[in-house]
């Protein structure tokens, strides 16, 4: 874990959010004028960009963002990177206070859980150490590891490259569900101790099949908890029960959904093709955030963030909505791009 001194900071997140240095925003700040508001969304889901949220030490960079965002009980925001920066930990004001999990670059997903008064993150790791990659890691808020799960031989894997996990989520009984989204799209169930119990679903286009099971969320908006799966390349969200039975397709025609974060009856969905969608309890869209009109920027990992307009997304990947209704989004981007949106309250 790395602690960082406030005096070493420079505010580079304005670049990460995407405002060019020569923009009207930069000029207004130089002249002492207030920053212009950058709204996105509609109706009660209208948001504004929090300019300059998130800072990094001078001379450092995200090293790419292809991951997730989460929050602990104290209100700290956790942002994963693709570098030895590991997971960045910010306070609510966007000041970087420490980094954790530096041994595990490219944490792809993170879900917080509290167990017997202790907080954990259930995470999937793509790049880790030379000896350990493509694995599930359960770690504490200080980054210390409590559990690891690697490819289960009982699942029929014949080579390491077949186990390419993308998401993990704990169930109420302690079971752990892990999605092999970049592999065969199966979803695996383990008990609370990491013992393999079985798998379900398969790769395909039909109902009950998945093509890149990219994100997993425990959907507690209904009478019984369900697994909400981002079926990315089929452009839909699907429900499975906790026994692995397909329930239904809840919404279709999305722009390659990556992750879902829930707030009461609403679901925030990050979409790789330049948008975030808000769904209601019936999974009907009620708002679109950061909708990028430039299709040439959609899902462009190599795109320089300077060319992405603030308040617009190029490849929304990680998303999280906090208890105050703020929404955090990380674009899939080789340089790194993180945006905080705050609700526009009249």
N, C-alpha and C positions, 0 to 999 in steps of 0.2 A: 504494500500500500504506500502511495506517495502523497505526502502532505505538501501543499503549495502555499507560498507566502503571497498575501494580497498585493504587495508592492511589486511583484514580478509580472503582474498581469498587464496585457495590452488588449484592448477590445478589438478582436479580429472577427467576431461573429457577425458583424455587419456585412463583411465579405461573404461569410459562410451563408448568411441568409440570402445573399444574392444581389445586393444593391451595388452597382458599379461606383467606383471611386469618384467619377465625374458626374454622378447623378445630381438631380435637384436636391435630394436629401442631403448629400454631402455638402453642397453649397449653402443650404439653409443652416446647417449646423455650424459651418464656418462663420456665418454672419450672425450667429446667436439666435436665429429664428427657431421656433419649435419645429420638430420633425413632422412632416405631413403624415396624416393617418393613411394606412394602407388596408382598406376593408376587403373582406372576402366572405362569401356565403350569402345567405338571404334570410329575411324574417328574423325570428328569434334565434336563428343560428348564424347571425352575422358576427364576424370576428375581425379583429385587427392584429396585424403583425406587431410583435414586441421587438422593436428595433434594437439590435445589438445584444440580444439575449444570448448568453453563453460566451465565455472568454477563455482564451488559452494562453499559456505562458509565451513570452516573446521567443520567436524562433521555432515554435512547434506548430504542428498541424494535426488535424484529425487522423490523417493517413487513410482516409476512405471511410464511408458510412454504408454498411451493408448489414444492418442489424436491427436493433430494437431499442425501445425506451420504456422505462419503468419508474416506479416511485416507492420509497419506503415509508414507514409509518411516521417518521419525523418530517416528511415532506421533501426530502432530497430527491432530485431527478437523476436517473442513471441512463447514460447514453453509451451504447457500445460502438467501438471503432474497429477498423481493420489494421491496427498497428499495435506496437508494444505499449501504446498509451492505454490499451485495455479498455476498461469501462470507466468513463468519466462520471464523476459525481458532483452535481451542482446543488447549490442551495436554491431556494425558490426565486431569488433575485437574479439567478443566472451566473453567480460567481462560482468558479471551479474551486472545490475545497479539497478534493483528493482524487486519485485514480486507484482502481482495484483490478484484480484479475489480469495483471500485466502479462502473466505467462500464457494467457489464452486470447491472442488476437482473433478477431472476427467471431465474436459472440453473435450469433444470428438471431436468436430469440431469447427473451427474458420474461418470466412471469413470477410475480411476487406471491409468496404464501407465508402465513404465520402458523407455526406449529408449537404448541406448549409455550407460548410467549416468546418464541424466538423467530426471527425473520429469515427467510431464505429466498433465493432466486432459482427457479427452475430454468436452466439455460441449455441451448444447443450451441456447440462450438464446431466451426468448420476448420479453420486453421488454428492449431494449438502449438504444442511442442513437436519437434521432429518425430518423437516416439508416440505422441498422442494427438490425433486429429480426428475430426468427424466423431465427436462423442457428446454424450449428455453429461452436464455437470450441475450439481446442486451446490450452490455456494452461499455463504453468509454475506451480510452487508459489508463486511470488511474484506471480502474476497476469498476467505479461507474455504477450502473445499470440504463438503460434507459427504458427497457421494459422486461416483462416476459410473456411467454405463457405456459400454462399447458394443459393437455389433454382436448380437446373440447368435452363436453357432446353430442353435436349435431352429432358427428362422430360415435356414437354408442358404445363407450367403456363402458364395464360393470364392469371392475376392473382396479385398477391402474397399474397392471402388463402388461396390454395390450398396454400401451403407452410407447414405448422404443425407443425413437428417437435417430438418429445417425448423422444427417446432416441438415444444414439449409443454405439457400442462398437467398439474396434479388434480385428481378427483377427490370428492369429499371423503371417500374411504381410505385415502392415501395412495391409491393406485396412480401410476404415472403413464400417461399416454405420450408417445413419441411418433412424430410423422417423418417418414422417409421421403420427403417431398422432392428432393433432387435425385432420388433413386427410383424405386419401383412404385412409389406413392402409397405403399401400405402404411397402416397405422399400427403401432405395436403397443401392447399393454404389459406393464411390469407391476409387481406389487411394491409396497412402500419400501421394501429393502432392496429393490433393484433386480428381483428375480423375474425372469421372462415368463409370461403367462399366455401369450398368443398374439395373433395379428388379425386384422380384417381390412377389407377393401382391396382393390387392385387397380392397376393402371388401365384407363380407358375413358370412353366418352359417354357411356350409358349411365342411367341412374344407378347410384350406388358405387359407381366407379369414379376414380379421381385421376386427374392429370396434373401433377405437381400439387400435392397436399402441403401447401406452403405455410399456412398458419393454422394454429389450434387455439380455441378459446372455450372455456367452460361457460356455456350460456345458461345463466340462472334467471332469465326473464320469464320463465314459464313454470308450470306446476312441478316438473321434474327437471333436473339439470341435464343438459344435452351437450354433446361436442359440436361446436360450430367450426366447420372446416373451410378454409380458403382454398377452393379448388381452382387454382390460379389459371391454368391454361384452358380450362373449360369455362372460365369467366363467370363463376358462380360461387355461391355459398351453400353448403349442405349441412344438414343435421344428421348425426348418428347418436343412438343412445349409448349408455355407458357399458352395454354388453356388446357393442360393436355392430348393432343392427342399423342399417340405413333407414332413416325416418322420412326425409323429404329434401328436395331442393328448395331453399327458402327465397332465393332471389337469383336472377340471371342477368346476362348482358352487362356485367361490370367490366371495368378496364384492367383486368388481370389483378384481382385482389390479393394482397400480401398478408396483412395482419388486421385483427379486429380488437378494439378496446371498447368495453361496455360502460355505460353510465345510466343507471336506472333502466328505463325501457328502450334506450337508444344504443345504437351500435355505430362506432366510428370505424370506417373501413379505408385503409390506405390502398391505393391502386397504382400499379407500376407505370401505367400510362397517364401520368400527370394529373392526378386528382385525388381528393379525399371525399367520400360520400358518407352522409349521415342517414341511417335507416331508423325507422320507428319500430315499435313492437311487432307490427305486421310485416316488417322488413321491406317496407316501401320507402323510397328515397324522399327525404324532406329537405335536404340541402346538399349543395356541392361546394367544397372549399378548394381554393387554389387551382381551379380548373384551367389547365394550360391550353390556350388556343393554338399553340404551335406544335403540330404533330411531329415535326422534325426534332423536337426536344424530348418526346416521350421515350422513357426507358433508355436514356442515353447515359450510360455509366461514365463515359469519358468526357462528358460535357463540363466545361469550365463554369463554376457557379456564378461567375461575374455576369454571364450572359442569361441568367435566369432571373426574371423580374421578381422582386420581393413580393411575397404573398401568393406566388405561383409555384407549383411543384413540377418537377421534370420526371421524377420517378419515385413517388411516395412509397416508402417501404416500411419503416417502423412508424408506429403511431401509438399515442397514449392520451387519454383524457383523464385529468385529475379531478379531485373532489370539488374544486372550484369551477370546473367547466373549462379550464384551459386545455388546449390541445397542442401536443408536441408531435412533430413529424420529422423524420430523417429521410432524406432522399437517398436512393441508391446512387452513389457518386464517388468517383475515385479520389477526389480531393476531400470531400466531406461537406455535408450541408444539413444543418439542423434549424428548424423554425419553431418558434413558440407563437401560438395564436391565443389571444384573450378575448372573451366575449364582449361585444359592444353593448354596454348597458346604458339605456337612456337616462 
